[in-house]
């Protein structure tokens, strides 16, 4: 949990990879017991969850921070926006509106973008197995570590 993370763990780390996002929103109040089906409709109030990735990135600028973005439109624009807003070193994104890759497929394809702190701007990973995509991402991260312009 964000509120109970141990900062000492980050001192030992070189890389922080946020592979999955928690829900963006949660219910404002948790029901103390099961909500019985007594009405045809129900309204829930939602509040934003903390942005763990942005919090870690800003609190630990020494880490190489990698985020992921699953988008359905304007993939590059939204991914680059997250890269800057969350002060990431790298973001890997895919178009989850495609039916041939992503959640319901054994394959994936990704676009990878780097912060302006790096010489490299972008890499395209063509459609292949998710295992191969993971290997390619690990290789890209390995190549990028230590290549910051301001290092």
NORKARA-V562745 format. One record per run of one state. SS is the DSSP state (h for helix, s for strand, l for the rest). FROM is the first residue (numbers start at 0). TO is the last residue. If there is no record, write none. Layout:
ss;from;to
SS;FROM;TO
SS;FROM;TO
This chain:
ss;from;to
l;0;0
h;1;3
l;4;5
h;6;11
l;12;13
s;14;16
l;17;23
s;24;26
l;27;44
s;45;47
l;48;50
h;51;58
l;59;62
s;63;70
l;71;73
h;74;84
l;85;88
s;89;94
l;95;105
s;106;113
l;114;116
s;117;117
l;118;120
s;121;128
h;129;143
l;144;146
s;147;147
l;148;150
